[in-house]
């Protein structure tokens, strides 16, 4: 896997800045365009963020309940892993919210990697907590069932975020900015 500098050098080239004192970097890699109307894309981004925030709130409310499920060390480990995945998901969502309609290769790859892996991992960990909660509800009562329901809803929100993102089509456009720059200064 390439580090950040190598990825930057794959997409940008240094050219003189006219006066010759500073270097200017020109992006010459292909553009990645979210292939849907901008207004719909903005709505989709906001829906994904709201769904993720709702999943976090539900998960935290489930974690603070006094149930047999929440006292188990394995449940704490699964919750901590789900929370770490949620942080990665938020990072991807905020980067996606900040990405322009026509974005660079580096931004697209970062967003794509985070929003295709983090929600699925969060769904798996939260789903495991829900299954543990249902088994604890047999002996622990309704509080454990409520916690299991919350973790199940959190897992469902993660699947929904994944589903919303994976259905956004992307097209790749050629980039002619380096040729335009060279034609201006030759």
C-alpha positions as CSV (number, residue, x, y, z in Angstrom):
1,X,0.0,0.0,0.0
2,X,1.3,3.4,-0.9
3,X,1.8,6.1,1.6
4,X,0.3,9.6,1.3
5,X,3.3,11.1,-0.4
6,X,3.4,8.4,-3.1
7,X,-0.4,8.7,-3.7
8,X,0.0,12.5,-4.0
9,X,2.9,12.1,-6.4
10,X,0.8,9.8,-8.6
11,X,-1.9,12.4,-9.0
12,X,-0.1,15.8,-9.0
13,X,2.9,17.2,-10.8
14,X,5.0,20.3,-9.9
15,X,5.3,23.1,-12.4
16,X,6.9,26.5,-12.2
17,X,4.6,29.2,-10.9
18,X,5.3,31.8,-13.5
19,X,7.7,33.9,-11.4
20,X,9.9,30.9,-10.8
21,X,10.2,31.2,-7.0
22,X,7.5,28.7,-6.0
23,X,6.3,25.5,-7.4
24,X,2.6,25.0,-8.3
25,X,1.0,21.6,-8.2
26,X,-1.4,20.6,-10.9
27,X,-3.8,17.7,-10.5
28,X,-3.6,15.5,-13.7
29,X,-5.2,12.2,-12.6
30,X,-8.7,11.5,-13.7
31,X,-11.7,13.1,-12.0
32,X,-14.3,11.0,-10.2
33,X,-17.8,12.4,-10.6
34,X,-20.8,11.3,-8.5
35,X,-23.2,10.5,-11.3
36,X,-26.4,11.8,-10.0
37,X,-27.9,15.4,-9.7
38,X,-26.1,17.5,-7.2
39,X,-29.3,18.2,-5.2
40,X,-30.0,14.5,-4.9
41,X,-26.4,13.8,-3.9
42,X,-26.6,16.5,-1.2
43,X,-29.8,14.9,0.1
44,X,-28.3,11.5,0.1
45,X,-25.2,12.7,2.0
46,X,-27.4,14.3,4.7
47,X,-29.6,11.2,4.9
48,X,-26.4,9.1,5.5
49,X,-25.2,11.4,8.2
50,X,-28.5,11.5,10.0
51,X,-28.8,7.7,9.8
52,X,-25.3,7.3,11.3
53,X,-26.0,9.8,14.0
54,X,-29.2,8.0,14.9
55,X,-27.3,4.7,15.0
56,X,-24.7,6.2,17.4
57,X,-27.4,7.6,19.7
58,X,-29.3,4.3,19.8
59,X,-26.1,2.4,20.4
60,X,-25.0,4.7,23.3
61,X,-28.5,4.5,24.8
62,X,-28.3,0.7,24.7
63,X,-24.9,0.7,26.2
64,X,-25.9,2.7,29.3
65,X,-28.8,0.4,30.2
66,X,-28.3,-1.7,33.3
67,X,-28.6,-5.1,31.8
68,X,-26.8,-8.4,32.1
69,X,-25.6,-7.9,28.5
70,X,-23.8,-4.7,29.3
71,X,-21.9,-6.2,32.2
72,X,-20.2,-9.0,30.1
73,X,-16.5,-8.3,29.1
74,X,-17.1,-9.7,25.6
75,X,-20.0,-7.3,25.1
76,X,-17.8,-4.4,26.1
77,X,-15.1,-5.5,23.6
78,X,-17.7,-5.8,20.8
79,X,-19.2,-2.4,21.8
80,X,-15.7,-0.8,21.8
81,X,-15.0,-2.3,18.3
82,X,-18.3,-1.1,17.0
83,X,-17.6,2.4,18.4
84,X,-14.2,2.4,16.6
85,X,-15.9,1.5,13.4
86,X,-18.4,4.2,14.0
87,X,-15.6,6.8,14.3
88,X,-14.1,5.5,11.0
89,X,-17.6,5.8,9.4
90,X,-18.0,9.4,10.6
91,X,-14.6,10.2,9.2
92,X,-15.6,8.8,5.8
93,X,-19.0,10.6,6.0
94,X,-17.4,14.0,6.9
95,X,-14.9,13.5,4.1
96,X,-17.7,12.6,1.7
97,X,-19.8,15.7,2.8
98,X,-16.8,17.9,2.1
99,X,-16.0,16.3,-1.2
100,X,-17.0,18.2,-4.3
101,X,-19.2,16.9,-7.0
102,X,-16.2,16.3,-9.2
103,X,-13.5,15.0,-6.8
104,X,-9.9,13.8,-7.0
105,X,-8.8,10.2,-7.1
106,X,-7.3,10.4,-3.5
107,X,-10.5,11.7,-2.0
108,X,-12.6,9.2,-3.8
109,X,-10.5,6.2,-2.8
110,X,-10.4,7.4,0.9
111,X,-14.2,7.9,1.0
112,X,-14.9,4.7,-0.9
113,X,-12.6,2.6,1.4
114,X,-14.1,4.0,4.6
115,X,-17.8,3.9,3.6
116,X,-17.6,0.4,2.2
117,X,-15.8,-1.2,5.1
118,X,-16.6,0.7,8.3
119,X,-20.5,0.4,8.2
120,X,-20.3,-3.3,7.5
121,X,-17.9,-3.9,10.3
122,X,-20.0,-1.8,12.6
123,X,-23.1,-3.8,11.6
124,X,-21.3,-7.1,12.3
125,X,-20.2,-6.0,15.8
126,X,-23.5,-4.4,16.7
127,X,-25.3,-7.5,15.3
128,X,-23.2,-9.8,17.4
129,X,-24.2,-7.6,20.4
130,X,-27.9,-7.9,19.5
131,X,-27.6,-11.7,19.3
132,X,-25.9,-11.8,22.6
133,X,-28.6,-9.5,24.0
134,X,-31.4,-11.8,22.9
135,X,-29.7,-14.8,24.5
136,X,-29.2,-12.7,27.7
137,X,-32.9,-11.6,27.5
138,X,-34.0,-15.2,28.1
139,X,-32.5,-15.0,31.6
140,X,-32.1,-11.2,32.2
141,X,-35.6,-9.9,31.3
142,X,-36.9,-7.0,29.3
143,X,-33.9,-4.7,30.0
144,X,-31.6,-7.0,28.1
145,X,-34.1,-7.3,25.3
146,X,-34.3,-3.5,25.0
147,X,-30.5,-3.3,24.8
148,X,-30.5,-6.0,22.2
149,X,-33.1,-4.2,20.2
150,X,-31.0,-1.0,20.4
151,X,-27.9,-2.8,19.1
152,X,-30.0,-4.4,16.4
153,X,-31.3,-1.0,15.3
154,X,-27.7,0.4,15.3
155,X,-26.6,-2.5,13.1
156,X,-29.6,-1.8,10.8
157,X,-28.5,1.9,10.5
158,X,-25.0,0.8,9.5
159,X,-26.4,-1.5,6.8
160,X,-28.6,1.4,5.6
161,X,-25.6,3.8,5.4
162,X,-23.7,1.2,3.4
163,X,-26.6,0.6,1.1
164,X,-27.1,4.4,0.5
165,X,-23.5,4.9,-0.4
166,X,-23.0,1.8,-2.5
167,X,-25.9,2.8,-4.8
168,X,-24.3,6.1,-5.8
169,X,-23.0,5.7,-9.3
170,X,-19.5,7.2,-10.2
171,X,-18.1,8.0,-13.5
172,X,-14.5,8.8,-14.4
173,X,-13.7,11.8,-16.5
174,X,-10.4,12.5,-18.2
175,X,-8.4,15.4,-16.9
176,X,-6.8,17.8,-19.4
177,X,-5.5,20.4,-16.9
178,X,-1.8,19.6,-17.5
179,X,-2.2,20.0,-21.3
180,X,-4.1,23.3,-20.7
181,X,-1.3,24.5,-18.5
182,X,1.4,23.6,-21.0
183,X,-0.5,25.3,-23.9
184,X,-0.7,28.5,-21.8
185,X,3.0,28.7,-21.1
186,X,4.4,27.5,-24.4
